[in-house]
């Protein structure tokens, strides 16, 4: 599994001008929950929380150099 530090770096790169990137501590805290799931692709990741029959995308980050591909 990808480290919280790596996720924080990738999140910061994906959201350079749009919003405050999440910290490694925030990723660590979220990933500690059994209801939060990390899904990764080559240059992107999604953090999803599922509760019962519902799911919520917490964040979705794509490396800027690989967008629209």
Beta strands, then each sheet from edge to edge (+ up, - down):
strand 1: 36-40
strand 2: 44-51
strand 3: 54-62
sheet 1: 1+ 2- 3+
end
